[in-house]
């Protein structure tokens, strides 16, 4: 195949938020357009469309994938999609999230267009059209080995990071009333029990330094609507008036948290597929204290680019953070090592591996 293969990307979000969306759009920002001709079908209007189109990437607002709730509507969509794929001369379909039986995937299968599904979390689904795809792209070895066997070949490609996004040396702590003498320990992510924010707060309250500040950045949600989440009142109850622990709310420029931090803590209680927070903190040359869960140990190597603690062990988590608070040189060494690993393994390397995989399956249709 001499011409660039036309590859259709089915997305789950039109904004640059959520782990799966951030991974796809980071990749598309760097993908080699001289080798691949992308067509991105967005789930709705969103800010990412103008950015991708400015790169010369064809984007269409498509809407959510069509599952077979209404038989007539499903059949109509199926034939419409088949015609669309023919007109666009699609060589390969990439689905950026798990699915059941969408017409968009069935249409590709009927036309014998190869379909790749991207597992951003461990897949536990059976009986869907996923079993008829050519392969599953897995974001870690952990995801590859713990997803249910539905007969797919698992291709491990780590999530990429755009290191230029984190290259700023800005450290204006006055944004939150912090001094240059303060040691900043941060938690970034969803304010949920599975993310271990309760362990972060318990750890913070055990550390008795006045010049240490603990930042929590993320969105609180109603636990009735979002089970396992914490609302602001619940969070403040756990903080119990400790003025060193500050809840900042949702921060859109999350890199500003990393840049102002000395230590980033990832105390997850669930099996993280890989852990974007660990990658992003490493890109900012920050040491990470994380739990030994899921794919995190594939990023964070104990005493090399961070420290690892057992899940739910607040005592061990506290000891790790305390060690880094007391040892600025160790913080610098681990942070420098983290940045080097990001540059070597998690910037251009995953994008190039993704390109090669797409080309291989597009040519073998």
Protein Blocks (a to p, Z undefined) as FASTA:
>chain_A
ZZdcddddddfbfbdehjklmmmmmmmmmpcfklbccddddfbdcfklmmmmmnopacdd
ebjcdddfblklmmmmmmmmmmmmmmnopabdcdfbdcfbdfklmmmmmnopacddddfb
dcfbehiaklmmmbdcdfbfklmmmpccehiacddddddddfklmmpcbdcfklnopafk
bccdddeddddfklommmmmmmmmmpccfkbccddedddddfklmghiacfklmmmmnno
pakbccebjafblmlmmmmpmbdcdfbfbdcfkopmlmmmmmnopacddddehjllmmmc
ghkloccddehilklmmmmmmmmmmmmmlmmmmmmmmmmmmmmmmmmmmmmmmmmmmmmm
mmmZZ
